[in-house]
């Protein structure tokens, strides 16, 4: 369907208003999420800009229903993962309580291997990185993750079990 210049301008104006409204509604929550992931205010601000830039490029795919925030949340996660991978961000206290249990149970030199864990995570697919971040670092349940990502609860459990098996192999865990 061919649009006149006036129709195109109206559509662009409406899309800009839609992005502005989403920024006003979700911008601070996205910033907090990015700051938690990246542990850096400046990088979090950059990430928020990138999130809303990506949204403006894919405005036709943004859900109009209650799935909008989940869609934005997923884009924010991907932007943060991209920044972590791109900038090789390493956090001293990367291992949180959920992963701490895995480390205490399975890995001998926890402090030394903490950075190896991040390197191991960087080598995983983006799909696995998303799941691991959401479950272990955000503390989301399988059901909550299934609302954000396009996987069933059963699939998420299997993917995390596979990840943990790979981690045990990577860290030479025999238990």
C-alpha positions in Angstrom: 0.0 0.0 0.0 1.4 3.4 -1.0 1.2 6.3 1.4 1.3 9.9 0.6 4.0 12.1 2.1 1.4 13.6 4.6 0.3 10.1 5.7 4.0 9.1 6.2 4.6 12.2 8.3 1.5 11.4 10.4 2.6 7.8 10.9 6.1 8.9 11.9 4.7 11.4 14.3 2.4 8.8 15.9 5.4 6.3 16.2 7.5 9.0 17.8 4.7 9.7 20.3 4.3 6.0 21.0 8.1 5.6 21.8 7.9 8.7 24.0 5.0 7.3 25.9 6.8 4.0 26.4 9.9 5.8 27.5 7.9 7.8 30.1 6.2 4.7 31.3 9.1 2.2 31.3 12.3 4.3 31.0 13.1 4.3 34.7 12.4 0.6 35.1 14.6 -0.2 32.1 17.4 2.1 33.5 17.2 0.3 36.9 17.4 -3.1 35.2 20.3 -2.1 33.1 22.1 -0.5 36.0 21.7 -3.7 38.0 23.1 -5.8 35.1 25.9 -3.5 34.2 26.7 -2.0 37.6 27.7 1.2 35.9 25.4 4.3 35.6 27.0 5.6 32.4 26.7 2.2 30.6 23.2 1.9 31.9 22.3 5.2 30.4 23.8 4.1 27.1 21.9 0.9 27.3 18.6 2.7 27.9 19.2 4.8 24.8 20.0 1.7 22.7 16.9 -0.1 24.0 14.6 2.7 22.9 16.5 3.1 19.6 15.9 -0.6 18.9 12.2 -0.1 19.9 11.9 2.7 17.4 13.4 0.6 14.7 11.0 -2.3 15.3 7.9 -0.4 16.4 5.6 -2.6 14.3 6.6 -5.6 16.3 5.9 -4.1 19.7 3.0 -6.0 21.3 0.0 -3.7 22.0 -1.2 -5.8 25.0 0.2 -6.6 28.4 3.2 -8.2 26.8 4.7 -4.8 26.0 6.8 -4.6 29.1 8.1 -8.2 28.7 9.1 -7.3 25.2 11.0 -4.2 26.3 12.5 -6.1 29.2 13.9 -8.7 26.8 15.4 -6.0 24.6 17.0 -4.5 27.7 18.5 -7.8 28.7 19.9 -8.3 25.2 21.4 -4.8 25.1 23.0 -5.4 28.5 24.4 -8.8 27.4 25.7 -7.3 24.2 27.5 -4.5 26.2 28.9 -7.1 28.7 30.2 -9.2 25.9 31.4 -6.3 23.7 33.2 -4.5 26.5 34.3 -7.7 28.3 32.9 -6.3 31.5 34.1 -8.2 34.6 32.6 -7.7 38.0 34.5 -8.6 41.1 31.4 -9.9 42.9 29.8 -11.5 39.8 28.7 -14.6 41.7 25.5 -14.0 43.6 23.7 -16.2 46.1 22.2 -18.6 43.7 25.4 -19.2 41.9 27.3 -19.1 45.1 25.7 -22.4 46.1 26.9 -24.0 42.9 30.4 -22.6 43.4 30.6 -23.6 47.1 29.4 -27.1 46.3 31.4 -27.7 43.1 34.4 -25.4 42.7 37.5 -25.4 44.8 39.2 -22.1 44.1 36.0 -19.9 44.1 37.8 -16.5 44.0 40.1 -17.5 41.1 37.3 -19.2 39.2 34.8 -16.3 39.6 36.3 -14.6 36.5 36.5 -17.9 34.7 32.8 -18.2 35.3 32.1 -14.9 33.6 34.3 -16.0 30.7 32.4 -19.3 30.5 29.1 -17.4 30.4 30.4 -15.1 27.7 31.0 -18.1 25.5 27.4 -19.3 25.8 24.7 -18.5 23.2 22.7 -15.3 23.8 19.7 -17.5 24.6 21.5 -19.3 27.4 23.0 -16.0 28.7 19.5 -14.6 28.9 18.1 -17.6 30.8 21.1 -17.7 33.2 20.9 -13.9 33.9 17.2 -14.0 34.5 17.2 -17.1 36.7 20.4 -16.7 38.7 21.0 -13.0 38.7 17.5 -11.6 38.6 16.1 -14.4 40.7 13.1 -15.0 38.4 11.2 -18.3 38.5 10.8 -20.5 35.5 7.3 -19.3 35.0 8.3 -15.6 35.1 11.1 -16.3 32.6 8.6 -18.1 30.3 6.5 -14.9 30.2 9.5 -13.0 28.9 11.2 -15.5 26.7 9.6 -17.7 24.1 10.3 -21.0 26.0 8.1 -23.3 28.0 8.9 -24.0 31.7 10.1 -27.5 30.8 12.4 -26.2 28.1 13.9 -23.6 30.5 14.6 -26.3 33.1 16.3 -28.4 30.5 18.4 -25.6 29.1 19.5 -24.6 32.6 20.3 -28.2 33.5 22.4 -28.5 30.3 24.2 -25.2 31.2 25.0 -26.4 34.7 26.3 -29.7 33.3 28.6 -27.8 30.9 29.7 -25.6 33.8 30.6 -28.6 35.9 32.6 -30.1 33.0 34.3 -26.7 32.3 35.4 -26.5 36.0 36.4 -30.1 36.2 33.7 -31.0 38.8 33.4 -34.7 39.4 30.4 -34.6 41.8 
